Amino acid sequence: MAPTLPPGTEALPESLRAEIALLIPRTEELRELTFLEAPVIDVISTEELTQRVVEQVAEEYEDVETDEALYRLLGLVPPDYDLLDNLTMLYGEQVAGYYEGDTKELVVTARNDEFTPLEEATLVHELTHALTDQHHEFNSEFDRLFESDLFDRGSALQAVIEGDASLVETLFAQQLSPAEQQEFLEEAFNIDTSVFDSVPKFIQDSLIFPYDAGVSFIQSIWIEGGFDAVDGLYASPPVSTEQVLTPSDFGTDAPAQVEVPDRELEGYERSYGSTWGELGFRLMFDQVLGGAEGAAEGWGGDSYDVYFNGADVVLVLEYVGDTPGDGPEMRDALRDYFQIVTGIAEPTADEGPAGGSIYEGDSYVFVGNIGERVLLIAAGDPAVGAIARSWYPEF
C-alpha cells in the first residue's frame, strides 16, 4: 500500500512527493519513533527560504540595540557594527531548512524536481524535529526558557534538539551510496559561507554550538543507552551549557545558584538578566584571547544584569567557580581580556577587600575576586560604572 503523503505536498511534482514518501518512514526507522500524525511539510525555493528567515530574525530579535551596545563594550564587535543587519544576512545564508514549532510545520528547499542528497539529509533533519516534538513536546519548553531569559539553559536544550536531529542526519548520510555521499560532500563544500566567514568569531561559534557540541553530547548519550536514553533527555535535559560541553558533568555538576539583586540605576532600564554560562565565557575568551579553556572550565555558576539607556550599557556579573582556585583563574583571564579590549596594560588598583582592578578610559571595567567568587562590572560611562561598583562594598 502506498504511504499517505503529508499536508503541504499536494502541489509538488510527483518525483518530490515520492521521495518524501520514502524519507518519512526512513526517518522513523533511524530515530526509532513513529509519527503520531502526518508532519506538515512546505517545500519552497532557496530564495523564498532566505526571505522567510530574514523576516523572522528581524521580527523576533527584540533586544538587538542592547546586545549591540553590550558586544561593543566587550570588544566583540567593531564600534560601527550593525548587529541585526549582519545576523539577518548570516541566517539567510546559513539556514537550509527549519522546523516551526508553533505551527508544527517544517520548511525545506528543492532546487529541482528531485532532492539532492544534501537536500534529502536536510529534510531528514527537519523531520526528526517534527517527530521528536510530537513525542516530547520540546517546543513549548524551548520557548519558555528563552522568553524567561534563561539563555544558558535554553542553549543547553537547543543543543539536545539540534544534536538529536544532527545525529539522525549523520546516520542517514552514512547509508547513502558512495556516489550520493560524494555528491553530498561536494554540495556541502560548495555552500556559500561568505557572510559566515565575515562575522566575528563569537557569532560563528554561537551559531555552530548546538550542532557541533550538541551532536557530540547526544552521541555520548546514544552510545551508552541508544535512543531510549536520548528520549530521556527531553524529560531531564542538561541544565547548563557546561553539561553539554563536558558530557561527564551531565547529571552530576549542577550549577551553583547565584543571585544578582535588582537595583535602580538612574537614566537606565534593566533590559534583562540571565546566566552567562561556560559557553558565554568560552565565546569571549576564544575570540579575544585565542582561548582560556581552563578559566571557562572552572565555571560553577553566575548571574548577570544588563542595563541600557539607549546608547550605553552596564553589565553587572557575579561568578562563582567550582573550587576556590577557579575564582583567581577566572579573574586573571578577565584581566587579560580587558587589557586587550581597553588597551590599558596597567589597571588602577582598587582599594576594596577584593584587591580588584579598574580599567577606566572611555569606558569602565572592574574585576575583583574573593575565593571562588568574581565580580565583573563593565559600563560605557565611567561615572555610571563607579556607581555600580559602589553596590558591592564586600568586594
Number of C-alpha atoms within 10 A of each C-alpha: 3 7 11 8 18 17 12 15 16 10 8 14 12 13 13 17 18 15 13 21 16 14 18 22 16 14 26 17 12 16 24 12 18 16 18 9 10 14 19 19 22 16 20 15 13 18 11 13 21 21 14 13 22 21 13 14 17 14 9 9 12 10 11 14 18 21 17 23 22 24 18 19 24 20 18 20 20 12 12 8 15 13 16 18 12 15 19 19 17 24 18 23 20 17 14 19 22 19 22 15 18 9 8 16 19 23 21 24 22 16 13 11 12 16 18 17 22 20 19 21 23 22 29 28 28 25 29 29 25 27 25 21 19 19 14 15 15 21 20 12 14 20 14 13 16 15 11 12 15 18 20 22 22 23 25 25 27 21 29 28 27 23 25 29 28 28 22 23 24 15 15 19 19 12 10 14 11 10 9 16 16 13 15 19 13 12 14 12 10 8 10 11 12 11 16 19 11 11 16 13 18 19 17 16 16 15 15 13 23 25 21 16 21 27 25 22 25 26 20 14 20 18 11 10 13 15 19 13 14 24 21 13 17 19 11 10 21 25 20 27 29 27 21 28 21 14 19 13 14 19 12 9 16 15 19 15 12 16 16 15 10 9 12 11 15 8 10 17 16 17 15 14 20 20 23 22 23 24 23 15 20 22 23 22 21 15 17 19 17 11 16 21 14 13 23 24 19 21 25 24 23 24 20 21 22 21 23 23 15 12 13 20 29 30 22 21 23 21 27 26 25 17 14 14 14 23 26 20 20 28 24 15 21 23 23 16 20 23 15 14 17 19 12 14 12 11 18 13 12 15 10 14 12 18 14 22 21 23 24 21 13 10 17 22 27 26 25 26 24 18 14 21 25 25 23 20 21 29 28 24 18 18 13 21 22 18 12 20 21 12 11 10 9 9 20
